[in-house]
Amino acid sequence: MIPYGRQDIRDEDVAAVAAVLRSDWLTQGPALPRFEEAVAARCGARHAVAANSATSALHLACLALDLKLGERLWTTPNTFVASANCGRYCGAAVDFVDIGRDSLNLDPAALADKLEQADKAGKLPKVVVAVDFAGQSCNMAALRLLANRYGFRLIEDASHAIGGRYQGQPVGDGRHADITVFSFHPVKIITTGEGGMALCHDAELAARMARLRSHGIVRNAAAQAAEGPWYYEQVELGFNYRMTDMQAALGLSQLARLDDYVAARRRLADRYDRLLAGLPLQTPWRDPEAESAWHLYVIRLDDAVLARPGRRAVFEYLRAAGIGVNVHYIPVHLQPDYRRFGFAPGDFPVAEDYYARALTLPLYPGLSDAGQDRVVAALREALA
């Protein structure tokens, strides 16, 4: 089976983790701040706060931005459910904005229209989560202008996009987003096993996220001097969202190969574009203002294929041939847990049309040219 994504673990990664296992610190030790500092420096952000998952990091970001019960979070329907659920964890109402037909990311024009109507109704969002789908940055400059105009806070869910660039600068540099979130799941660009990270320029936001990831506990030098060196205080309700030093050591080792990983993914994506030319499908759009990190390579099947043999038949043919295709994503508003809030088919037609056509092909740095040829050959057979 050729999987749609796969981690790349090398001897130096194993050695980095083993060194932590032989040390005095398995968690809350020196490896974690080293990893945070390295990612922040790589992306051009002032602060980075690691967490045990990107889902946790999104929750921390919403909490740090003071999203509360009864307020509103908007995001794209074309994402994993975590991009929306982070708002519900805070008690906020979640709504969606349709995607662009080319970018497959949150559409700034659709957002502008929805904001105008919400402003008139007094129902503006407190937070908007923009998702860099498949590794392709959103139009963050346009979203920042809307954030400035309407007063919402902007989170860039860049779970797919570490190593990507927008307008010549690294994703995560904080020029446009209040907080940017990365994922280090094994199928992502680099991995810590599970793990995530929130980046920002605001020291207060970073300090609050760091506090909230560790139970809302602080250790105050003045209070310790009065009470004793053991003294700590819970100053607000937090969570245990900490990343271990073992994970951080793996991430730091992987980070050294980030550019190589993205280059390998880009080469394979370019090769897919050439090999798939002429088939009844649409290859991914290339944004002239951005360089994708190529977490995913998603094709869209033409109408003729949808009619016959149909996407499911193509999917099942490829799986039977040992090609681990996937589909990203079922629109979040169509999930049963979201339909109970009144969402229904037809609410976000561009995202729904995209979903009906989408098929994710295998893409990861270790995919060989021969393996890729096998993927394309099987796809040609499935479409015949």
N, C-alpha and C positions, 0 to 999 in steps of 0.2 A: 504493500500500500504506500503510495506517495501521499503524505498528509498535506493539508492546505497550508499548514505552518508548522515550524519545528524550531526548537531552541538549538543553539550551538554551544556546547560545553566542551572546553579544552582543558589540558593539563594545568595550565596556569590558573584557571578558575577553581579547579579542585584544590590546588595548592593554597589559594587565597582563603578558601573556606576552611581548609584543614588548619591553617595558621591560627584562625580564630578559635577553632575547637581546642587547640593546644594552649590558648591564652587564658587569662583570668576572667575575660569578659565574653559571654555569649550574647548578651543584650545590654543596652544602655552603656556601651563602652566606646572606645575611640574610633572604631570602623565606621559607625553611623555618621558622625559629623564630617569625617573625611569624604564619604560618599556624597553627602549633601553639598559640601563646599565644591566638590569637583563638578557636579551637575550644574550648580549655579554658575560657576565660572565658564563652563562649556557653553551655556545658553546666554550668558550676559545678564543674569538676574542677580539682585543683591542678596536674596534670601531663598532658601529651599528647606522644606520640611517633609521628611520622609514619613510614610505610613505603611501599614501592612497590606494595603491594596489601593488601587486608584479609586475604588468606590468609597473607601474611608477618606481618602484625600478630598474627594468631591464633597463629602459630608462636612469635613473640617472647613473647607472653603466657604460653604454656605453658612456655617455657624459663625465663622470669623467675620463674614459680611453682614451678620446680624439678621439673617432671614428668620422670620418668626411666623407663628401661627396666624393664619388669616391673610398673610401676604401671598405674592404670586411669583412663581418661577416659570419661565418659558424656555423651551429648548426645541430641538429638531426631532421629528418622529423617526428619522433615519439614524438610529444609534442603538447601542445596547441600553437596557432598561436603567442602568445605574445613573445615566445622565439626567434622567427624570426623577428617579427615586430619591436622589439626594435632597430635592426640594420637599418631598413628602416626609422625609425623616425629620424635617424642621417644622412640620405642620402646615407648610405652604400648599396652596392650590397650584397644580401643574397644568400648563397648556402648551401648545405646540405651534410652530411656524413652519410652513412648507419649505421644501428644498428647491434649489435651482436645478433646472433640467440638465445642465452641463456639469456643474460642480458637485452636485449631490449633497452639498452642504447647505446650512441654513441660508435662505435667500434674503439678502438685505432689503430688496424691494418689497417682498412680502412682509418682512418685519416692519418696515416703515409704514406700510398701509395698516397693519394691525395695531401698531403703536398709536397712530393717529386716531383710530376708532376708540382704542382703550383710553386715551387721554380725554376724549370727549365724555366718556362714560365714567371717568374717575377710577379706572381699573388698570392702571399701569403696573407692569411687573417690577418687583424689587431686584430680581436677578435674571439675567439671560445667560444660558449655557450654550455656547457655540462649539460644535463638535467638528474636529478636523478629520472627516471621514476618510478612511483608508490611508491616512498619512498626508493628505492634501490640506494645506492650511485654508481656513475660511478667509473671506475678504474682511480681515480684522480692522483695516482702516475705516471702511464703511460702517462697520458695527460700532467702532469707537465714536464716530460722529453721532450716531443715533443714541448711544449711551450718554454722551455729553448733553444732547438736546433734551432727552426725556428723563434723565437722572437715574437710570438703572445701573447696577453693578454688573460687570462683564467677566464671566469665567470662560476661559478657553479650555475645553476638554480636549487636550492633545494626547489622549491615551494612545493614539495610533502614530504620533507624529514626532517623537524625539529624533533629532537628526535631520528633520526637514527644515526648510527655509521659507521665509515670506519677505518679499521686497528686499532680498539680499541679506537678511538678518536671520539668526537662528530662531526657530519656534521656541517660545519660552522666554524671550528676552524682555517681555513685560512692557513693550512700547504701547500696546493697545489694551491688553487684558489687565484687569485688577489682579487676577490669580490665574495661573496656568497649571494644569494637572497632567502628569504623565503616568502611564501604566508600565509595569515591568513583569507582566504575566509572561509565561514561557513562549507564547506565540508572537509576542511583541518584538520590537526592534532589538532591545537588550532585556535581559531578565534578571530578577532576583528570586525567582521561584514564583511567589506572589509578592506584590509590592506596588507602591505608588509614591508619587511625590508632588507637592504643591510648591510652585515658585511664584515669587512676587518681589516688588521693590519696597513695599511698605513694611517697616520694622514692626509696627504694632500688629498688623495682620499676621505676620510670621510668628510673633511671640504668642499670639492667642491660639493659633493652630498648634504650635508646639505644646502649649499647656493643655489644650483640649485632647490631644492624642494620648496624654498620660494622666487621665482621671481628673483633670482640672487642678492638679496639685502643683504648688510652688514651694520652694525652699528659700526663705528670706533670711539673709545674714543677720539683720538686726534682731529678728524674732529668735533666731537660733542663739544669738549671744545672750538674750534674756532668759530663754527657756532651756536651751541645751542643744548640742550639735545634731541630735536626732530629729529635731523639730521640723515638721512640715505642715502645710495647711492646704485643704481643699477650698479653693476660692470660687469655683463654679463647677457645675456638673459636667464631667468629661467622660472619656472613653479610654479603653485600652486598645489603641490603634497603632501601637509602636511596631516598627520594623526591627528585627534582630540584627546583631552585628554579623552573624553568618550571612544573612541576606545582603547586607550592605557590602560586605567583602566581595561577594559574587558580583554585585552590581558594579562596584568600582573596577573590578577586573574586566568585566564586559564593556564598560564605558571606553576603555582604551581601544576597542575595536569598532566603536560606533561608526566612524567614517567608512571603514571597510565594509561593514554590514550594509549601510545605506547604498554604497556604490555597487555592491553585488546585487542588491534588490533592484536598483535602477537599471543595471545592465540586463537583468532578466526581464524586467518590464518592457524595455526597449525591444528586446528579442521577441517577446510575446506579440508586441505590436506588429512586427514584421511577419511573423509566422501565421498570424490570424487574419492578415489582410485578405479580403475577398470573401470571407465567410459571412453568413447571415447573422451578424452580431455587431455590436458597437463596443469598441475598446475604450478604456478610460480617457477622459478629457485631460488635457495638459494646460494648467494655468500659467500664462506667460509671466505672472508676477510671483510665482512660487515654485519651489522644488519639493516634490512629495518625498516623504520618507518611505513610501511604498510598503506600508504594512500589509495591504491587501491589493490584489489585482482582480477587479470585478468587471466582468463583461455583462452586457445587456443583450438579450436575445431579440431578434427581429420578430415582427408580427407573424411572418410565415412559420417560424419555428414554434411560436406559441400555439399556433393553430394545429400544427403537426410537425414533429411528434409530440410537442409540448415540453415545457421545462422539466416536469417531474420525470418524464421518460428519459430526457437527456441526463438529468442528475443520476437516476438509478443506473443507467447504462455505464456512466463513468465510474460510479462507486463499484459496480460489479467488475469493472476492468481494473480495479485497484487504484483509481484516481480519487483522492480524498477531497473532492469538491465540497463546497459549503454554500450557504446563502447568508449574506449580511445586508440588511437586518429585516426581520419582521417589524413593520412600523409599530412603535411603542403604543400608539393610541388604539391599535387593534388587539392588544393583549387583553384577556378577560378581566384582569384586575383594573385596567383603565377604562374599559367599556362601561363599567358600573358607574363611572362619573359622567356618562352621557356621550362619550366619543363613539363614532360609528364609521363604517366604510363610506368613503366619499368626502370625509372632512379635509383630508390633505391629499388631493388627487395626484400631485406630482410624485410624492413619496410612495404612494400606493402603486402607481404605474411602474416606477422604478423597481419596487419589490417584486412585482409580477414577472419581471424580465431578468432579475439579477442572478448571477452565478459566479461564485468566487473560485478562481483557479489556484492551484498550489503556487506559493511564492515564499521562498525563504533562502537565506544565503547558501545553504548546503545543497540546494537543488541543482543537479548537474544539467548540462545541455542535453545529454541523452535522456534524462528524466523529463525535461521540459518537452523534448521532441515526442516522447511517449504520451504526455498529456495532450499535446496538440493533435497527434494522430488519433487518439481515442475520441477526442472531441469532434474531429472531422467525421469519424464513423458514426457517432451519435447523431450528428446533424444530417447525415445522408438520407 
